[in-house]
Amino acid sequence: MKKIILALTLALIATPALAGKLVIKGSTTVLPIAQKATEAYMALHPDTVITLSGGGSGNGIKAIIDGTAGIGNASRFIKDKEVKQAVDNNVYPVPHRIALDCIVPVVHPSNTVSDLSRKQIQDIYTGKITNWKDVGGPDMKIVVIARDSSSGTFEAWKELALDGERVTPAALTQPSNGGLVTQIAGTKGAIGYIALGYITPDVKVVAVDGVMGSEQTAKNGRYSISRPLYMFTAGWPQGETLDFINFLLSPKGQALVKEAGSITLY
């Protein structure tokens, strides 16, 4: 209830936007969506210049707090401590849900494991299971790979897949979805997790409790490791910022969400 009241209250507060120029920073999960939307929007508005970069959800939210971006991309909701930092800085963050996504566990294509329970995933990521033979796979050490702590995908995975348990200190970390895919592809014993839009033939997607992550299973609730994706603004957006978000929420913008490999809102 607190977060709902916060969103409704902050939505009434507006901040100006610089017409013709927009800076977007943050989540690498949202990045493919933002890239497609940016290209399409600038084709329709040739006088508009949009600067886009990744860096993780935490960096996206920080950027709207310190005023270095008009939009902060995030694959998680804003934390209470970030709200406090924002308000202390006279900034009132407003969330805009722009897509849905599911996080899927991935392994090396040669791995024979095709399905893991959430309990097995928890035990692997907390260091209780360290060999693939203990979950029906080959006699091979498990190399656990996680996203770094500034990632919204890290936060969502910890909450949705691990029930808040701490990841083993032995885990390797990657700052981006793309980097994780590359490392999994080059490490036979590895396991990691990526956003739906980053699936490539270089990795093998593993089902969770017999359910594969997909648009259909995320929307019907069968796949449990699913989440909304956000763009945050400092106050209610105006000008170019508002136009861009409205474009992304339009039927044309949502078609770009689908093209990027994420899941449309409607």
N, C-alpha and C positions, 0 to 999 in steps of 0.2 A: 504493500500500500504506500510505503514511504516513497518508493521510486516512481510510482504512478503519479502521486501528488506532485513530486519534484518535476516530472516531465510536463505536467499540465501547467504548473506555475511558471516554469522557465520558458514555455512556449509563448508566453505573453510578452516576453522581453525581447526587443529587437536590437540588432547591431548593424551598422552600415556595412555594405560590401563595395569594393572598388570595381566599378563597371569596366568591363573589357579585360580584366586580369583576375585570374583565380589560381591559388596555390593549394594543392591537395597532397597530403602526406599520410603515411600509416601502413595499415595491415597489408601484408603480401598476399593474403587470401582474397582481399577485396581488389587488389591491384589489377588482375586481368579484366574485371568488370569495369573498373575506372578507366583503364586504357582504351577499351572499346568505346565507352561512353564519351571519353575525351575526344577521340578521333572523329566520332560521328557529330558531336556537338560543335567542334571547331569547323567542320565542313559546312554546317548550317549557319555558323556565325564566324565568318572569316576574320572579323576584327577582334575576336576574343583570343587571348593567349592564356593557355592553361599549363601550369607546371605541375608535373606528377612525379612522386617518388614513393618508395616503400619505407621499410625501417621497422615495421611492427606496430601493433595496435597501441601499445603504450606510448610510442613516439608520435603516433597520429593524434592521440588525445592531448599529449603534452604540447603539440604544435598549435592547437587551437587555444590552449591556456596561455601560452607565451606570445601568441599573435603572429607566429611565423607561417600559419596556414589558415585558409578560409574554411577548409573541410578537413576533418581528421577521420580517416578510414579506420574501422575497428571491427574485428570479428568476435567481439565480446561486448558486454555492457560496461559502462563506465563504473569504476570502483568508488566506494564512499570516500576514500582518501583523495582520489582525483577530483571528486566534486568539491571537497573542502579546499583543495589547492586552487581550483578554479574560482570559487567564490571569494577566497582570500585575495585573488588577483582581479576581482571585479569582473569575472567572466562567468556566464551562465550557460553551460553546455546543454544543447538540445539534441536528442537522438532522432535519427531518421532511418527507419528500417528499410533497406533497399533490396534485400534478397534473402534467401535461405541457403543453408549449406549443411552437408554432413561430413564428418571427419572419418576417414576410412584407414584402418591399419593396412600396411603394405609390407611385403617381404621381397626377397630376391626371387626372380622368376623360376629358378631351379628348385626352390623350396617346395616340398610336397604338402605342407600344411595349407589347408584351404579354409578352415573354419576354427575360430577360437571363441570360447565363452568369455563373457566380461570378467569372470573370476580368474580365468587363465591369463587374460590381458593384465589384470591388476597384479597378479603374482609375478608375471614377467617384468612389468615396469617397476615393481617395488623390490625386485631382486630375489624373490623367493623361488622362482623357476629360472634356471640358468642354462638349460640344455633343451634343444628342440625335441629330443627323444621323449621328454616328459609330457609333451603335448601331442604325441603321435607323429612326430617328424623324424628327421635323421639324427644320428648321434653327432651333434655339432653344437658348439657354444653359441648361445644367443648374444648378439651384439645389439644392445638397446640404444636406439637413437631417439632423441626428443627435440622439440623446438626449444629455443632459449626463453627465458622467463619474461622477456618483453613482448612475447607473442601472444595474441589473443587465442590462437589455436592451442598453445600450451595450456592456457588457463581453462579453456573449454574441455580439452582432453582430460585434464586433471579432475575437473568437476564431473563430467559426464561418463568417462570411462573408468576412472580410478576412485571415484567416490571421495575425492579430496585427499587421498593418500599421497605421500611424498615419493617422488621418483627416485630410484636408486642412484647414489652418488657415482656409480660406475657408468651411468648413461653418458653417451656422447651427445653433443648438442649441435644444432644447425640453426642459423638465423632466418632461413627462408624455406618455403615449401619446395622450391626448385632445387636448393642445395641438398635437402633431405632426399629427394628423388635420386639425385646423382650419387649420393653416398650409399643408398640402398642398392642401387644398380651395380655398384662396384664391390659390395660386401655380401658374400653368400649367406652368412649367418645373421644378417641384420633384420631388425624389425623397426618400423617407424610409423608415422601417421601423417596424412596429408589431407588438404581440402579436396573436394570432389573434382574441382576444375583442373587439378594438377596431375590427374591420372594419365600415365603414358604406358606404352608397351614395355618400358624398361623396368617396371615393377609389377608385382602381382598383388591384387587386392584380396584381402582375406575377409570372409564373412564374420559377423559377430552374432553368436547364438543362432546360427543358421540363417541369418538375414544379411543380404548384401546391401551396402549403402548405395542409394540411388535417389533420383528425384521422386519416384513413386513411393518408396518406403519411408523417405523423410516426411513427405506430405501426409501419408496415412498413419504416421506414428509408429510403424513397425520397427524402424531403425532408431535406436535410442540415442545414438551419438550425433544428434542434429542440433542446429542452432541458427538464430538469425544473424545477418550481417548488417552493419550500420555505417552511416556517415554521420559524424557529429559536427555541429556548428556552434560558434560562440554566439548564443542568442538565436532568436528566430531569424532565418536567413532573409536577405533582401537582394535585389539586383541580380547580378550574374550568378551569384551563389544559389539563390532561390530558383532561377531559371534552369540551372544545371540539374539540381535535385529533382525538380518537376519533370525535366526531360527523362531522367533515369527512371522515374516512377510511371512514366507514360507507357502505353503499349509498345512503342518503338524502343524505348529504353529497356523495358523488361525482356524484349526479344534479344537485346544485346547481353543481358544477364544470362540467358539460356545459351547463347553463342559462346560465352566465356566459360561454360561448364558448370555454372552454379544454378540454383533453383529459383524460379520466378515466384513472386509473391502471389500472383493470381493467374 
